[in-house]
Amino acid sequence: MTKNTFSDLSEALASAVSQTSQSVVTVLSGRPISGVVTADNEILTVAHVLPGDEVQVRTPDGRELTAQVVGRQHASDLALLRVADLNMPPVTASQGAQVGELLSVVARPERGVQAALGFLGAALPERGFMPTGATPFRGVSGGGVFDARGGLIGLANAGLSRGELLAVPAERALRVAGLLSRDGRVPQGYLGIGTQPVHFPEQAQPEQVQPGQTPPEAGQPTAGAGGAASGRGERGRNREGRGGPWGREGAGREGPGREAWGRGGRGGWNGRGWSERGWDGRGGPGGGPRRGKIGLTVVQVEPASPAQLAGIMLGDVVLTLGGLPIHHPVQLLDAVRDRAGETLTLGLLRGGSQQDVSVTLGER
């Protein structure tokens, strides 16, 4: 890289940080953090450091204003604040950053604007959060993660994985912000099915399974009437509406920064992303390296549930939701959690053939 090219890149990054920082505030909670303006007089930040329903915020021009906590969603660890006469420009969502792009993490801790350089390493988030590739720093939580054009990629959170800065993807963050602004809460979406993982080795791909044949190497069913997919699984599986990223009934018992996602011997978030090694830490439902496809066998359908109304039956195998692969009951739970009322397409295996089924998610 030539000197001029490096200088141009540096100046462009500094300009982008200066621009996006005008939509970032300081949230003066017990430990000062950051927040991002998402709409007129509204600020989105992280929830786990907001003990009350009122907090002070400091704007880029030095004003200190009182903000009311409109609502929280513990699953995403997001909280929406409302401030009268904020008079700050809201962020705009990214129009589609590509894998390999540089990212800027822009926060406004107590001492002013601070930034870090990141890298978009994957197109799809895992477990509802995306790695930023940036180094966390004090007060970064609630700051914005932006692409090179100033579009919001996500909302930073340093409290989810020790030594790693993760972010709630912008699409999810802004959707949660809109629901909190409208209703003060995020309706809990559900399908109403219980599922268990099933692995199809390369020699027995889903399209090769014949009607009446039991899919190979199925794991153990999830507990509870709705299973993990409907959010009513055993403790430690994120019961719907209770618990959160680190709550007592969440995916683990540790608090922020303790890698709670991957505990319990079932894979999951392990501080580096969703574990590709399966559910027992050895690769796949039964251990050892696994190749082929993974889906979720439907082992229970709740009466009068969205799943039953859509015609989903026992023995169906869920392969995709909204075009994205589903490998674990917790993934399915996370995918439907804050999308109540939306109509999504389930990719199923039924009777040896793959088909799509439209289902409108219910609300709990």
Buried (B, 14 or more C-beta within 10 A) or exposed (E): EEEEEEEEEEEEBEEBBEBBBBBBBBBBBEEBBBBBBBBEBBBBBBBBBBEEEEBBBBBBEEBEBEBEBBBBBBBBBBBBBBBEEBEBEBBBBBEEBEEEBBBBBBBBBBEEBBBBBBEBBEEEBBBBBBBBBBBBBBBBBBBBBBBBEBBBBBBBBBBBBEEBBBBBBBBBBBBBBBBBBEEEEBBBBBBBBBBBBBBBEEEBEBEEBEEEEEBBBBBEBBBBEBBBBBBBBEEBBBBBBBBBBBBEBBBBBBEBBBBBBBBBEBBBBBBEBBBEBBBBBBBBBBEEEBEBBBBBBBBBBBEEBBBBEBEBEEBBBBBBBEEEBBBBBBBBBBBBBBBBEEEBEBBBBBBEEEEEBEBEBBEB
